[in-house]
Amino acid sequence: PAAFEDACIALRWLAEHGPPSPGSSRAKAPFTEEPARDLFVSGDSAGGGLALAVCIASPQKVRSCLRGVVGLSAWNDLTASTPSYDSRAWCAERCFGDAVNAGVTRKSGR
């Protein structure tokens, strides 16, 4: 939970102390007390799931300035209920599928 809590705090801070707009009088300051207008959040692998979770859990004040979230190889379906869990299962004969779990017997959540 520490990573999630830290990421929530960081996103809230960025929303409250966003960089000034290009025409602002404080354009030389890296951060100001002006709220952010546009925030994008991204993460890879476990960080992708964390990015999605943080954006979903953020209060409305923070979500109002979120413009997008990118989860690269994020694990989004913790129920394992999408058809790809079965259709992409490792097949040694064809050398095709999810090789990370090769040899692992699993059943989808469907």
N, CA and C atoms as a LAMMPS dump frame, in Angstrom:
ITEM: TIMESTEP
0
ITEM: NUMBER OF ATOMS
330
ITEM: BOX BOUNDS ff ff ff
-5.0000000000000000e+02 5.0000000000000000e+02
-5.0000000000000000e+02 5.0000000000000000e+02
-5.0000000000000000e+02 5.0000000000000000e+02
ITEM: ATOMS id mol type element x y z
1 1 1 N 0.803 -1.215 0
2 1 2 C 0 0 0
3 1 3 C 0.841 1.272 0
4 2 1 N 2.121 1.191 0.382
5 2 2 C 2.942 2.4 0.444
6 2 3 C 3.112 3.028 -0.936
7 3 1 N 3.344 2.213 -1.955
8 3 2 C 3.514 2.761 -3.311
9 3 3 C 2.237 3.458 -3.768
10 4 1 N 1.099 2.845 -3.504
11 4 2 C -0.182 3.43 -3.879
12 4 3 C -0.408 4.742 -3.142
13 5 1 N -0.183 4.737 -1.831
14 5 2 C -0.388 5.956 -1.038
15 5 3 C 0.572 7.058 -1.467
16 6 1 N 1.833 6.706 -1.706
17 6 2 C 2.814 7.701 -2.157
18 6 3 C 2.422 8.279 -3.52
19 7 1 N 1.971 7.429 -4.424
20 7 2 C 1.576 7.896 -5.75
21 7 3 C 0.344 8.795 -5.675
22 8 1 N -0.597 8.471 -4.792
23 8 2 C -1.78 9.324 -4.615
24 8 3 C -1.384 10.707 -4.109
25 9 1 N -0.469 10.725 -3.134
26 9 2 C 0.004 12.001 -2.582
27 9 3 C 0.745 12.801 -3.649
28 10 1 N 1.574 12.128 -4.439
29 10 2 C 2.336 12.814 -5.49
30 10 3 C 1.415 13.401 -6.551
31 11 1 N 0.409 12.639 -6.96
32 11 2 C -0.522 13.142 -7.975
33 11 3 C -1.324 14.32 -7.437
34 12 1 N -1.752 14.231 -6.193
35 12 2 C -2.491 15.345 -5.588
36 12 3 C -1.599 16.595 -5.524
37 13 1 N -0.319 16.417 -5.158
38 13 2 C 0.601 17.553 -5.087
39 13 3 C 0.78 18.177 -6.474
40 14 1 N 0.969 17.328 -7.489
41 14 2 C 1.125 17.851 -8.852
42 14 3 C -0.11 18.611 -9.306
43 15 1 N -1.278 18.115 -8.937
44 15 2 C -2.519 18.799 -9.312
45 15 3 C -2.615 20.173 -8.66
46 16 1 N -2.132 20.284 -7.428
47 16 2 C -2.211 21.55 -6.699
48 16 3 C -1.081 22.517 -7.04
49 17 1 N 0.064 22.007 -7.49
50 17 2 C 1.248 22.84 -7.742
51 17 3 C 1.742 22.677 -9.169
52 18 1 N 0.851 22.643 -10.103
53 18 2 C 1.24 22.43 -11.496
54 18 3 C 2.091 23.559 -12.03
55 19 1 N 2.792 23.287 -13.12
56 19 2 C 3.609 24.339 -13.718
57 19 3 C 2.732 25.462 -14.258
58 20 1 N 3.246 26.657 -14.322
59 20 2 C 2.448 27.778 -14.834
60 20 3 C 2.174 27.629 -16.322
61 21 1 N 1.151 28.289 -16.764
62 21 2 C 0.862 28.277 -18.194
63 21 3 C 1.929 29.094 -18.906
64 22 1 N 2.134 28.871 -20.213
65 22 2 C 3.211 29.545 -20.945
66 22 3 C 3.207 31.067 -20.829
67 23 1 N 2.066 31.706 -20.731
68 23 2 C 2.008 33.159 -20.661
69 23 3 C 2.041 33.708 -19.247
70 24 1 N 2.205 32.838 -18.268
71 24 2 C 2.167 33.254 -16.87
72 24 3 C 3.373 34.102 -16.498
73 25 1 N 3.183 34.995 -15.519
74 25 2 C 4.294 35.833 -15.058
75 25 3 C 5.334 35.016 -14.3
76 26 1 N 4.967 33.834 -13.848
77 26 2 C 5.91 32.976 -13.111
78 26 3 C 6.441 31.858 -13.997
79 27 1 N 6.56 32.103 -15.285
80 27 2 C 6.965 31.059 -16.224
81 27 3 C 8.348 30.488 -15.935
82 28 1 N 9.199 31.231 -15.217
83 28 2 C 10.539 30.735 -14.924
84 28 3 C 10.572 29.833 -13.7
85 29 1 N 9.566 29.875 -12.87
86 29 2 C 9.515 29.018 -11.676
87 29 3 C 9.095 27.61 -12.081
88 30 1 N 9.773 26.576 -11.566
89 30 2 C 9.419 25.226 -11.97
90 30 3 C 8.026 24.801 -11.505
91 31 1 N 7.63 25.208 -10.312
92 31 2 C 6.298 24.887 -9.802
93 31 3 C 5.743 26.118 -9.103
94 32 1 N 4.439 26.24 -9.122
95 32 2 C 3.797 27.391 -8.504
96 32 3 C 2.654 26.905 -7.628
97 33 1 N 1.933 27.811 -7.097
98 33 2 C 0.741 27.467 -6.321
99 33 3 C -0.494 27.417 -7.213
100 34 1 N -0.305 27.588 -8.509
101 34 2 C -1.413 27.508 -9.45
102 34 3 C -1.738 26.045 -9.718
103 35 1 N -2.994 25.668 -9.682
104 35 2 C -3.343 24.275 -9.955
105 35 3 C -2.999 23.866 -11.386
106 36 1 N -2.719 22.607 -11.572
107 36 2 C -2.432 22.089 -12.91
108 36 3 C -3.715 22.086 -13.734
109 37 1 N -3.552 22.224 -15.022
110 37 2 C -4.701 22.169 -15.919
111 37 3 C -4.776 20.824 -16.623
112 38 1 N -3.639 20.298 -17.01
113 38 2 C -3.589 19.052 -17.777
114 38 3 C -2.531 18.127 -17.188
115 39 1 N -2.954 16.975 -16.708
116 39 2 C -2.025 15.97 -16.194
117 39 3 C -2.233 14.656 -16.926
118 40 1 N -1.142 14.014 -17.259
119 40 2 C -1.152 12.676 -17.812
120 40 3 C -0.357 11.795 -16.867
121 41 1 N -0.804 10.58 -16.66
122 41 2 C -0.135 9.639 -15.762
123 41 3 C 0.181 8.392 -16.566
124 42 1 N 1.37 7.84 -16.37
125 42 2 C 1.718 6.613 -17.08
126 42 3 C 2.571 5.72 -16.194
127 43 1 N 2.627 4.475 -16.564
128 43 2 C 3.453 3.516 -15.85
129 43 3 C 3.596 2.252 -16.678
130 44 1 N 4.641 1.501 -16.382
131 44 2 C 4.941 0.277 -17.109
132 44 3 C 4.84 -0.909 -16.16
133 45 1 N 4.234 -1.977 -16.627
134 45 2 C 4.091 -3.218 -15.861
135 45 3 C 3.329 -2.954 -14.564
136 46 1 N 3.92 -3.222 -13.421
137 46 2 C 3.223 -2.964 -12.155
138 46 3 C 2.919 -1.479 -12.005
139 47 1 N 3.778 -0.627 -12.541
140 47 2 C 3.535 0.811 -12.504
141 47 3 C 2.343 1.218 -13.348
142 48 1 N 2.042 0.442 -14.385
143 48 2 C 0.861 0.711 -15.196
144 48 3 C -0.414 0.466 -14.411
145 49 1 N -0.436 -0.616 -13.672
146 49 2 C -1.578 -0.891 -12.807
147 49 3 C -1.702 0.144 -11.713
148 50 1 N -0.552 0.562 -11.176
149 50 2 C -0.534 1.599 -10.143
150 50 3 C -1.053 2.919 -10.701
151 51 1 N -0.643 3.273 -11.906
152 51 2 C -1.111 4.516 -12.533
153 51 3 C -2.628 4.507 -12.69
154 52 1 N -3.172 3.39 -13.152
155 52 2 C -4.626 3.289 -13.313
156 52 3 C -5.334 3.374 -11.963
157 53 1 N -4.817 2.667 -10.973
158 53 2 C -5.444 2.667 -9.644
159 53 3 C -5.427 4.054 -9.017
160 54 1 N -4.325 4.761 -9.158
161 54 2 C -4.202 6.101 -8.582
162 54 3 C -5.188 7.063 -9.238
163 55 1 N -5.329 6.964 -10.553
164 55 2 C -6.263 7.857 -11.245
165 55 3 C -7.705 7.565 -10.856
166 56 1 N -8.033 6.299 -10.698
167 56 2 C -9.395 5.928 -10.31
168 56 3 C -9.693 6.381 -8.887
169 57 1 N -8.713 6.274 -7.997
170 57 2 C -8.923 6.589 -6.58
171 57 3 C -8.805 8.078 -6.253
172 58 1 N -8.371 8.872 -7.2
173 58 2 C -8.151 10.298 -6.933
174 58 3 C -9.463 11.028 -6.688
175 59 1 N -9.418 12.053 -5.833
176 59 2 C -10.627 12.854 -5.608
177 59 3 C -10.997 13.649 -6.862
178 60 1 N -12.217 14.127 -6.911
179 60 2 C -12.721 14.853 -8.075
180 60 3 C -11.838 16.042 -8.438
181 61 1 N -11.323 16.729 -7.456
182 61 2 C -10.474 17.898 -7.706
183 61 3 C -9.252 17.52 -8.543
184 62 1 N -8.69 16.356 -8.276
185 62 2 C -7.535 15.882 -9.044
186 62 3 C -7.991 15.338 -10.398
187 63 1 N -9.054 14.544 -10.412
188 63 2 C -9.543 13.96 -11.668
189 63 3 C -9.945 15.023 -12.673
190 64 1 N -10.338 16.193 -12.212
191 64 2 C -10.769 17.242 -13.146
192 64 3 C -9.632 17.735 -14.032
193 65 1 N -8.392 17.552 -13.62
194 65 2 C -7.273 17.99 -14.467
195 65 3 C -6.563 16.812 -15.144
196 66 1 N -7.024 15.59 -14.918
197 66 2 C -6.449 14.429 -15.601
198 66 3 C -6.92 14.4 -17.044
199 67 1 N -5.988 14.249 -17.959
200 67 2 C -6.329 14.197 -19.376
201 67 3 C -6.076 12.822 -19.966
202 68 1 N -5.38 11.976 -19.239
203 68 2 C -5.143 10.64 -19.758
204 68 3 C -4.273 9.823 -18.826
205 69 1 N -4.378 8.518 -19.004
206 69 2 C -3.532 7.584 -18.268
207 69 3 C -3.102 6.498 -19.248
208 70 1 N -1.822 6.156 -19.213
209 70 2 C -1.28 5.131 -20.093
210 70 3 C -0.693 4.034 -19.225
211 71 1 N -1.229 2.848 -19.36
212 71 2 C -0.687 1.692 -18.65
213 71 3 C -0.03 0.762 -19.65
214 72 1 N 1.303 0.735 -19.673
215 72 2 C 2.039 -0.135 -20.592
216 72 3 C 2.176 -1.509 -19.949
217 73 1 N 1.63 -2.507 -20.572
218 73 2 C 1.637 -3.875 -20.034
219 73 3 C 1.06 -3.915 -18.628
220 74 1 N 0.058 -3.103 -18.385
221 74 2 C -0.554 -3.054 -17.057
222 74 3 C -1.471 -4.255 -16.857
223 75 1 N -1.481 -4.771 -15.657
224 75 2 C -2.39 -5.86 -15.323
225 75 3 C -3.672 -5.219 -14.835
226 76 1 N -4.673 -5.175 -15.708
227 76 2 C -5.916 -4.48 -15.406
228 76 3 C -7.035 -5.401 -14.946
229 77 1 N -7.001 -6.63 -15.37
230 77 2 C -8.094 -7.549 -15.073
231 77 3 C -7.656 -8.551 -14.006
232 78 1 N -7.82 -8.18 -12.754
233 78 2 C -7.39 -9.056 -11.67
234 78 3 C -8.334 -10.233 -11.474
235 79 1 N -9.463 -10.234 -12.169
236 79 2 C -10.385 -11.368 -12.086
237 79 3 C -10.015 -12.453 -13.088
238 80 1 N -9.09 -12.164 -13.982
239 80 2 C -8.683 -13.104 -15.038
240 80 3 C -9.898 -13.586 -15.824
241 81 1 N -10.768 -12.659 -16.182
242 81 2 C -12.024 -13.045 -16.83
243 81 3 C -12.108 -12.67 -18.303
244 82 1 N -11.059 -12.128 -18.879
245 82 2 C -11.12 -11.803 -20.299
246 82 3 C -10.784 -13.043 -21.125
247 83 1 N -11.342 -13.152 -22.316
248 83 2 C -11.114 -14.349 -23.142
249 83 3 C -9.637 -14.61 -23.449
250 84 1 N -8.809 -13.584 -23.448
251 84 2 C -7.402 -13.784 -23.793
252 84 3 C -6.661 -14.661 -22.781
253 85 1 N -7.177 -14.797 -21.568
254 85 2 C -6.531 -15.685 -20.612
255 85 3 C -6.58 -17.122 -21.096
256 86 1 N -7.596 -17.466 -21.864
257 86 2 C -7.682 -18.808 -22.439
258 86 3 C -7.081 -18.851 -23.834
259 87 1 N -7.394 -17.845 -24.672
260 87 2 C -6.945 -17.882 -26.061
261 87 3 C -5.44 -17.65 -26.204
262 88 1 N -4.801 -17.004 -25.226
263 88 2 C -3.36 -16.747 -25.305
264 88 3 C -2.571 -17.647 -24.364
265 89 1 N -3.19 -18.711 -23.889
266 89 2 C -2.474 -19.649 -23.014
267 89 3 C -1.307 -20.26 -23.794
268 90 1 N -0.222 -20.536 -23.107
269 90 2 C 0.976 -21.064 -23.755
270 90 3 C 0.701 -22.411 -24.406
271 91 1 N 1.131 -22.55 -25.648
272 91 2 C 1.016 -23.8 -26.388
273 91 3 C 2.415 -24.173 -26.862
274 92 1 N 2.998 -25.19 -26.234
275 92 2 C 4.374 -25.589 -26.548
276 92 3 C 4.496 -26.109 -27.979
277 93 1 N 3.473 -26.774 -28.488
278 93 2 C 3.516 -27.319 -29.85
279 93 3 C 3.663 -26.223 -30.894
280 94 1 N 2.967 -25.121 -30.682
281 94 2 C 3.018 -24.006 -31.632
282 94 3 C 4.002 -22.932 -31.204
283 95 1 N 4.564 -23.065 -30.007
284 95 2 C 5.468 -22.037 -29.457
285 95 3 C 4.769 -20.68 -29.495
286 96 1 N 3.556 -20.656 -28.974
287 96 2 C 2.712 -19.474 -29.058
288 96 3 C 2.011 -19.244 -27.73
289 97 1 N 1.835 -17.98 -27.385
290 97 2 C 1.04 -17.632 -26.213
291 97 3 C 1.846 -16.927 -25.15
292 98 1 N 1.321 -16.962 -23.969
293 98 2 C 1.912 -16.279 -22.821
294 98 3 C 3.017 -17.142 -22.232
295 99 1 N 4.241 -16.908 -22.669
296 99 2 C 5.373 -17.731 -22.238
297 99 3 C 5.76 -17.48 -20.786
298 100 1 N 5.346 -16.369 -20.229
299 100 2 C 5.675 -16.069 -18.831
300 100 3 C 5.108 -17.137 -17.915
301 101 1 N 3.934 -17.625 -18.239
302 101 2 C 3.287 -18.633 -17.411
303 101 3 C 3.347 -20.02 -18.039
304 102 1 N 4.333 -20.281 -18.855
305 102 2 C 4.471 -21.597 -19.479
306 102 3 C 4.591 -22.668 -18.394
307 103 1 N 3.824 -23.699 -18.538
308 103 2 C 3.861 -24.788 -17.566
309 103 3 C 2.974 -24.558 -16.348
310 104 1 N 2.301 -23.422 -16.313
311 104 2 C 1.424 -23.096 -15.18
312 104 3 C -0.007 -23.431 -15.571
313 105 1 N -0.658 -24.186 -14.742
314 105 2 C -2.064 -24.494 -14.993
315 105 3 C -2.89 -23.401 -14.333
316 106 1 N -3.711 -22.768 -15.107
317 106 2 C -4.549 -21.708 -14.566
318 106 3 C -5.918 -21.773 -15.194
319 107 1 N -6.865 -21.297 -14.494
320 107 2 C -8.22 -21.224 -15.005
321 107 3 C -8.65 -19.771 -14.949
322 108 1 N -9.337 -19.342 -15.978
323 108 2 C -9.793 -17.963 -16.005
324 108 3 C -10.899 -17.77 -14.983
325 109 1 N -11.173 -16.527 -14.659
326 109 2 C -12.191 -16.203 -13.674
327 109 3 C -13.594 -16.261 -14.23
328 110 1 N -13.739 -16.629 -15.51
329 110 2 C -15.08 -16.703 -16.088
330 110 3 C -15.815 -17.913 -15.615
